[in-house]
């Protein structure tokens, strides 16, 4: 990631990372825990599935998550507990659009063996 470009866009008033989402969920765990990454991914997946029942929309925060893992200024700003690392992020807010139906799909061609 070219963080200097991202920071420059922010200084210019353009949020290319969180897209002006009002909330950010950071899933973090112990770096030494072999199951922490999977647990954080599962937690964010459940958040994504549960959010619509509360009238909320979510979006995985890939840029923010990458910056939280690799960009020291953000790591310092987050001040996660000692030994913890960010394993994923999700942006949460009220959806801008309402979907009235699922898109039409072709019938799958499945052959059971």
N, C-alpha and C positions, 0 to 999 in steps of 0.2 A: 504494500500500500504506500502511496505517496502522501504521507500525512500532511506535508507542508501544503499540498494542493487542497486537501480537505479543510485544514485550518484556514487557509486563504479564502475559501468559499464561505466558511462560517463568518469570517470577519467582514465579508461582503454582504452578509445577510441571507445566505443560502445554506440550509441544513441538508446536506447530501447524505448524512449518516442516519439520522433518526426521522427525517422527513416531517419534522414538527410534531411528532407523536408526543402526547402529554405525559406518558409514563413509560418507564423502562424497567424491565425485570431482569436482574442479573443472577444467573444460576452459577454458584461457585462451590467449590469443595476443596478438600485437602489434596494437595499435589501428590502426596505419598499414598493416597487411597486409590487402589486399582479400580474400584467400582465408581468413583466419583463422576467421571465423565459420562458414563452410561446413565447414572442416576439423575444427573442434571439434564441430560437430553430427554429422558422420560418425563421429568417434571415439567419441562417446557412444552412437551407434546401434550400432556394433560391440560396445561394452561390453555394451549391453542384449541383443544377440543371443548373445554368448559366455557371459554369466554363468550361465545355466541349466546349461550343460555342466559347470560347476564347483560346482553345487549352490547357486548364489547367486540372489537375486532383486534386481531393480533397480526404481527409480522415478525418473522425471525430477524434479529439484528446482526447479520453477518459482519458488516463493516465494523460495528461497535465491538462485537465479540473479538474480532481479529485485533483491533486496536487495544482492547483490554488485555489480550494475551501477549502482545509484542511491543507495545509503545509505552516506554517507561513513564512519560508524563501522565498518561491516563491511569496507569497502575498506581501511581502515587496519589492521584486525586480520588480514586475509588477507595483507598485505604481498607482493602479486604483484610480479614484476620490473617495473622502470620501463618505462612505455610499454605494459604488458600490461593487458588487461581480461578479465573473466570473460564467456565466451560461452555457458556452459551448465554445469549440475551434475546429478549423478545420485547418489541414495542407494543404497547397496549393503549387503546383509545376508542372513542366512538367512531363507528364506520361512517365514511363520507357517503357511501352508496349502499342501497338496499337491494339485495338480489331476490327476485320474485320467484325464480325457478332455477333448477339445475339445467345446464345446457344439454341439448339432445345428444345422445351417444349412439354409435353403431352397436348392434348386437354382437357380443364377442363370439368368436368361433373357437369353441373349446372341444378338444378331443381327449376324453378320459382314457387312460391306459390301465 
